[in-house]
C-alpha cells in the first residue's frame, strides 16, 4: 500500500494510515488528501469539497 500524499505539496504521510490532522476531499470523483498545513492554508479554495467528517 502507498502512503497518503498531499495533493498540494506532495508531502507523504509516515505510514499507510491517514494522519488525524490531514483532511480528505472528493473533487471530480477523485478522492484527494491534504496535509494539515495545506488544508489550513488553503481552506477557502477547498472549502465545500472537504469530507464532512472533518468539520
Residue pairs with C-beta under 8 A, 6 or more apart in sequence:
1 16
2 16
3 12
3 13
3 14
3 15
3 16
4 12
4 13
4 16
4 17
4 18
4 19
4 22
4 33
5 11
5 12
5 13
5 33
6 12
6 22
6 33
6 34
6 35
6 38
7 32
7 33
7 34
7 38
8 34
8 35
8 38
8 42
9 35
9 37
9 38
11 35
11 37
11 38
13 19
13 22
13 35
18 24
18 33
19 35
19 36
21 35
21 36
22 33
22 34
22 35
22 36
22 39
23 33
23 34
23 36
23 39
23 46
23 50
23 51
23 54
24 31
24 32
24 33
24 34
24 50
24 51
24 54
25 31
25 32
25 33
25 34
25 46
25 49
25 50
25 51
26 32
26 49
26 51
27 49
34 42
34 46
39 46
39 50
